[in-house]
Amino acid sequence: MSWLQILWFFLLFVLFSGFFVLEGFDFGVGMSTKLLARNSDEEDQLVATIGPHWDGNEVWLITAGGAMFASYPMWYASLFSGFYIMFFLVLFGLIVRGVSFEFAAHAETKRGRNIWRWALACGSLIPPFILGMIFTAIIQPLPITKAGDVYPTLGNQINLLTIVGGVAVTLMMFMHGLNFIRLKTTGDLRKRARDWNSKLYYLLYAGEVVFAVLLFFMTDFFKERPISTLLILVVIVGSTVAAHVGVLKDNEVLSFVGSALGLVGVVGVIFNGLFPRVMIGQDAAMSILAKDASASPLTLTIMTIVAVILLPIALAYFIWSYVVFHKRIQAKGAVSE
């Protein structure tokens, strides 16, 4: 493989990691509107924490998909066509969530407003669960033709590992959202988010053990890349422990950074185990290799030049938006702490 192919494989990892971390807390906050909030004022307080950011964070998924299309077109074609229905469900969830903000704000009745708040919660639940299933489905052997077409069966898409993967990603994003809520709110919501996470981390420990066991028996990661796979799993567990300690010691930054690193670790273990493949065939000879799935050297060169020029500008604006909206969100009528 050329260094450009390796670079763009790594950049795809970075883009998907950015999406999992940044959109992850958006999803977590969205789910919290019906799980954590106890009244409409608290729901508004939660929505206000992600109001300036959620649509920008969503762009990370669009950018990741676009970068995959341009840098690894064969991977994009095989993945998105093979898992078309599941990606459609992700898109459906994102659309429902997106319109829920506007429709809830303009609802003329309490019932209508409540319906759209439930749409926000459900639209925040569906994408992480389905994406978790997709990411854990592609690390298992799939039926692939010589032309690179992927025809996953129902069993390839829905099995023990994909269900555990979907639940694990959803739980991690929900807890990441709770850590974000602790950073961005005041009052009862902030305290309640801490109480919830102080208990949920024990459930996450059990889930990570189950995920590691299934990874050992249902993938070839420990056979192909035993050391790096084990190290990344240790990072995931270590970041989870750090986040839990942050909850117990009421260190909000440590909790948020820990839950963010845990999500990066999940993406990392998948990309690490796949490389140098991008899709794993039931017949090893049919596996799609990164070196065969990538775009031409000229395309990768142009993409690299464009990324070097535009990426710093985009990141600067992105960081600036978080600096501008850094203040905590108070509930209506609350006195400043």
KAMOJO-V55568 format. One record per residue. RES is the residue in three letters. OMEGA is omega in whole degrees, -180 to 180 (999 if undefined). NEAR is the number of other C-alpha atoms within 10 Angstrom. D_LAST is the distance of its C-alpha to the last C-alpha in whole Angstrom. Layout:
RES;OMEGA;NEAR;D_LAST
RES;OMEGA;NEAR;D_LAST
This chain:
MET;177;11;56
SER;-180;8;55
TRP;177;8;52
LEU;177;19;51
GLN;178;22;51
ILE;-180;16;49
LEU;-176;13;47
TRP;171;20;46
PHE;178;21;46
PHE;-180;14;43
LEU;175;16;41
LEU;175;21;41
PHE;-180;19;40
VAL;-178;17;37
LEU;179;20;37
PHE;176;21;37
SER;178;24;34
GLY;178;22;32
PHE;-179;22;32
PHE;-178;28;31
VAL;-173;25;28
LEU;177;22;27
GLU;179;27;28
GLY;180;31;28
PHE;173;29;24
ASP;178;30;24
PHE;-180;30;27
GLY;178;26;24
VAL;179;32;22
GLY;177;29;25
MET;-177;27;26
SER;-178;26;23
THR;178;23;22
LYS;178;20;25
LEU;-175;11;25
LEU;-177;18;21
ALA;-178;20;20
ARG;177;13;21
ASN;-175;10;21
SER;178;15;21
ASP;178;14;18
GLU;176;22;16
GLU;178;22;20
ASP;179;20;19
GLN;179;23;15
LEU;-179;25;17
VAL;-179;21;20
ALA;-179;18;18
THR;-178;23;17
ILE;-177;22;21
GLY;-178;14;22
PRO;-168;14;22
HIS;-166;17;24
TRP;-178;19;26
ASP;175;13;29
GLY;179;13;29
ASN;-180;21;29
GLU;-179;19;32
VAL;179;15;34
TRP;178;21;34
LEU;178;18;36
ILE;179;14;38
THR;179;15;39
ALA;178;20;40
GLY;179;18;42
GLY;178;15;44
ALA;177;19;44
MET;179;22;46
PHE;-176;17;48
ALA;-174;18;49
SER;179;27;49
TYR;-174;25;50
PRO;-180;16;52
MET;176;23;54
TRP;179;23;51
TYR;-177;20;49
ALA;-178;17;52
SER;-177;21;53
LEU;-174;20;49
PHE;177;16;48
SER;-179;15;52
GLY;-179;21;52
PHE;-175;19;48
TYR;-176;12;49
ILE;-179;11;48
MET;177;18;45
PHE;175;18;43
PHE;178;14;44
LEU;175;16;42
VAL;180;20;39
LEU;178;15;39
PHE;179;15;39
GLY;180;22;36
LEU;179;21;35
ILE;180;14;36
VAL;179;18;35
ARG;-177;25;31
GLY;-178;18;32
VAL;-177;14;33
SER;180;21;30
PHE;-176;17;28
GLU;-177;11;30
PHE;178;16;31
ALA;-179;21;28
ALA;-178;13;27
HIS;179;11;30
ALA;-177;14;31
GLU;179;10;33
THR;177;10;32
LYS;180;10;30
ARG;179;10;32
GLY;179;15;33
ARG;-180;19;29
ASN;179;16;29
ILE;-178;16;32
TRP;172;22;31
ARG;175;26;28
TRP;176;19;30
ALA;176;25;32
LEU;-179;29;29
ALA;-180;24;28
CYS;178;19;32
GLY;176;27;32
SER;-180;31;30
LEU;-174;23;32
ILE;-176;23;35
PRO;-179;26;35
PRO;180;28;34
PHE;-179;22;36
ILE;178;25;39
LEU;175;21;38
GLY;178;23;38
MET;-179;25;42
ILE;-177;22;43
PHE;179;19;42
THR;175;26;44
ALA;-175;24;47
ILE;176;23;48
ILE;175;25;48
GLN;180;21;50
PRO;-178;19;54
LEU;175;23;55
PRO;-178;19;58
ILE;180;23;59
THR;178;15;62
LYS;-179;10;64
ALA;180;10;62
GLY;178;19;59
ASP;-178;18;58
VAL;179;21;56
TYR;-178;16;56
PRO;176;17;54
THR;177;12;55
LEU;179;8;53
GLY;176;10;53
ASN;-176;19;52
GLN;-179;23;49
ILE;176;16;48
ASN;-174;14;48
LEU;-178;16;46
LEU;-179;26;45
THR;178;27;44
ILE;177;19;42
VAL;178;21;40
GLY;179;29;39
GLY;179;22;38
VAL;-178;18;36
ALA;-180;23;35
VAL;179;25;34
THR;180;25;32
LEU;-179;21;30
MET;179;27;29
MET;176;31;28
PHE;180;26;26
MET;175;30;24
HIS;176;31;24
GLY;177;29;22
LEU;177;30;20
ASN;176;31;19
PHE;178;26;18
ILE;178;30;16
ARG;179;25;14
LEU;-167;20;14
LYS;-177;22;13
THR;174;22;10
THR;172;19;7
GLY;-172;16;8
ASP;-179;13;12
LEU;-179;24;13
ARG;180;17;12
LYS;-179;14;13
ARG;178;16;16
ALA;178;22;17
ARG;180;24;17
ASP;179;14;20
TRP;-177;14;22
ASN;179;22;22
SER;178;18;23
LYS;-175;12;26
LEU;-179;16;27
TYR;177;20;28
TYR;176;13;31
LEU;180;12;32
LEU;177;18;32
TYR;-180;14;34
ALA;179;10;37
GLY;180;18;37
GLU;176;18;37
VAL;179;13;40
VAL;180;16;42
PHE;-180;19;41
ALA;179;15;43
VAL;179;12;46
LEU;177;16;46
LEU;-180;20;46
PHE;-173;15;49
PHE;-172;11;51
MET;175;14;51
THR;178;19;50
ASP;-175;17;52
PHE;-178;23;49
PHE;176;15;50
LYS;-176;11;54
GLU;-177;14;53
ARG;-174;15;50
PRO;-175;13;50
ILE;-177;12;48
SER;178;16;46
THR;180;22;45
LEU;-180;15;44
LEU;180;13;42
ILE;177;20;40
LEU;177;21;39
VAL;178;13;38
VAL;180;19;36
ILE;180;24;34
VAL;180;20;34
GLY;179;15;33
SER;177;24;30
THR;177;26;29
VAL;180;19;29
ALA;179;20;27
ALA;179;30;25
HIS;177;25;25
VAL;178;18;24
GLY;177;21;21
VAL;-177;25;20
LEU;-179;15;21
LYS;-180;11;20
ASP;175;15;16
ASN;-172;16;17
GLU;-178;21;16
VAL;179;15;18
LEU;179;19;21
SER;-177;31;21
PHE;179;28;21
VAL;179;19;24
GLY;180;26;26
SER;177;29;26
ALA;180;27;27
LEU;177;23;30
GLY;178;29;31
LEU;175;25;31
VAL;179;23;33
GLY;178;22;35
VAL;177;23;36
VAL;-178;20;38
GLY;-179;23;39
VAL;179;22;41
ILE;-179;18;43
PHE;179;19;44
ASN;-179;19;45
GLY;180;21;47
LEU;-173;21;48
PHE;7;17;50
PRO;177;15;52
ARG;170;19;52
VAL;173;26;50
MET;-175;27;52
ILE;-179;25;54
GLY;173;21;57
GLN;167;13;59
ASP;-175;12;61
ALA;-179;11;60
ALA;-179;12;63
MET;179;18;61
SER;180;20;57
ILE;-178;24;56
LEU;-179;19;55
ALA;-177;21;53
LYS;179;15;56
ASP;-175;15;58
ALA;-173;21;55
SER;175;26;53
ALA;-178;19;54
SER;177;14;57
PRO;180;13;56
LEU;179;10;56
THR;180;13;54
LEU;179;19;51
THR;179;15;52
ILE;179;11;51
MET;-180;16;48
THR;179;16;47
ILE;180;11;48
VAL;-179;11;45
ALA;-180;13;43
VAL;-178;11;43
ILE;-171;10;43
LEU;-175;11;40
LEU;178;12;38
PRO;179;11;36
ILE;-179;11;35
ALA;-180;12;34
LEU;179;11;32
ALA;178;10;31
TYR;-179;12;30
PHE;179;14;28
ILE;180;10;26
TRP;-179;12;25
SER;178;14;24
TYR;178;12;21
VAL;-179;10;20
VAL;-177;9;20
PHE;-175;15;18
HIS;-173;12;15
LYS;177;12;12
ARG;179;17;10
ILE;179;21;11
GLN;174;22;9
ALA;-180;20;11
LYS;177;10;13
GLY;-179;7;12
ALA;176;10;9
VAL;-179;9;6
SER;-179;10;4
GLU;999;7;0
